[in-house]
Amino acid sequence: MDTLHLVTPAERHRKEWHDYLHEWSLTGEGMTPWALDPGNGDFDRFLQLTEQFERGIDIPEGKVPAGLFLLVDGSSDRILGAVSIRYRLSDYLFRYGGHVGYGVRPSERRKGYAKRLLSLALAICRERGIDRVLVTCDTVNVASAKTIMANGGILEDEVIHPDGSPVQRYWIDNR
């Protein structure tokens, strides 16, 4: 765990990124976070959009400035997970999405990486002046709820997403 760190996506991640997306596609699950593949499998577009969101330039309607970071093992540069950190909240994100969206590579789950990923993301939030961090998860995602609570998350409430699924909203005091 000592070699785990967050990095911004770069050219050196091209092959590993494609492998990561392929692994997710085999699960039939939606990719989390969405920002990991906004270009539908086009790595160059992915890098371009990641930079645009980070800089807050030409962001599509309904989206907000955000950073996308990869959790990598420094000894191998293998992508273990990813996190999107939204630097501000839209009404939708305040209600359903939160500041932080994260996911762990399917083959790497149940190894403690989600807890470390969220912890590292909270450090970036602190650097960006986000003192109260909203993190949400589907109510059925017990593992994510445990990860959020392990990082100081306090359940505020449960809301119903427009798709009908219940979502839990947790706040983390990040000072």
N, C-alpha and C positions, 0 to 999 in steps of 0.2 A: 504493500500500500504506500510505502514511502516514495516510490517512483511515479505515482499518479499525479498528473497535473492537467490543467486546462490550457489549451492552445487555440489560437484562431486557425481556421482552415487555411491550408496553403497547398501549393502545387505538389509538394512531397506526399500529400495525403490522397492523391488521385486514385491509385489502385485500391488502397485500403478503404476509401470512401465507397467505391463501387462494390467491394466485397461486403461492406457493412449494409448497404442498401439491399443487396441481393439476399443477405441473411434475413433481413426484416421482411422482404417480400415473401419468403417461404412460410412465414408464420400466419399470414392472412390478417394480421393486425394492422391497424393504422399506425403509421410511423409517428413516433414521438421523440423530439418535437417536430412539428410540421416544417419548421425552417431548415431542417436537415436536407430536404429535397424540394425546394421551391421551383427548381428548373426541370423537374421531371426527368431525372437521370443525366442531365447535361452538367458535367462538373464545372466547365468554364462559366456557365450561367449561374450556377450555385455560388461560385466565388464572387462573381459580379454582384449578385443580389445580397450576399452576406455583407459585402462592403457597403453597399447602398444603405442597408438597414442600420449598420453600425454608425454610419455618418449622418443618417437621417435625411438622405437625399432621394428624391423621386420615389417615395414610399407610396404604395397603392392605397387608395381610399379604404378606410377602416382598419389599416395597420398602423403600428407605432414604431418609433426607433427602437432597435433591439440589437443585442450582440449574440452571436452564435459561437459557442465554444465546444471543442471536442475534448472528451476525457481520454487521455492516452496514457499508456504505460511507457514511461520514459526510456525503459531499457529496450523496447521493441517498436515504439511508435504505433502500436496496435490501437485502433479506436475501440474503446470499451463502452462509450456512451456519448451523449451530447446534451447540451443545455442551451436553451434560448432564454436570454434575460431581457425582458421588456423594460425600457428605461422610464416609461410612463404608462399609465393605464387608460385605455378607452373605456367607455361605458360597458361594452361587452366584456373586456378583460377584467374590469372591476367586478363584474357579476359572475363570470364563469371561468376565466382563464388565468388570472393572476400575473404577477411579475415574472415568474419562473416556470418554464416547462422543460421537463427533462425525460430522458429515456436511456435505458441500458441495453446494450446489444443482447439479443435473445440468448445466445450461448454463454453469456457472462453474468446472467442473473443469479441471485442468491449467493453472492460473494461479498456483499457489503459495498459494492461500487456506487449504488444509488445514494446511500448515506454520505459517502465521500464527495460525490458529484454535487449534491445539494449544498454541502458545507463549503466547497470551493466556490460555488455560485454565490453564496451569501457573502463571501469575502469580496467578490467583484461588486455586488450590490452596495456594500459598505463604501467601497472606493468611489462609487457613483453617487453617494449621498442618499441612498434609499434606506431609510432607518426602520421603516415598517414594510415588511415584505409579505405580499399575498401569494400563497401557493394553493392551488386547487387540485383536486383529484376526483375521479369518479368514485362514488360511494362504494362500489363493488371492488375497487382496487385497494384492498386491505394492506398490501405490501407498501404501496405509495403512502398511505395514511401513516403507517408506522415510521417510514422514512422521514416524513414531514415532522411528526411529533418528536422523533429522535433529534431533530435539528431545532427544537424549541417551538414548533408550531402549536398554536392553540386554536381549536376548532371554534369558529364564530357561528356558523350555521350551515345548513344544507339547503340548496336551491335546486329547482328543476330547470335543466338546460332546455332550450327550444326543441331539441330532438326527443325530449321526454325522459332523458336519463338524469338521475339525481347526482348532484355535484357537491362535494364538501369544500368549504372555504376556510382556510387556516391562515392566521397571521403569525408572523415571526418578528419579535422585537430584535432588530439587527444592530443595535447600538453597542 
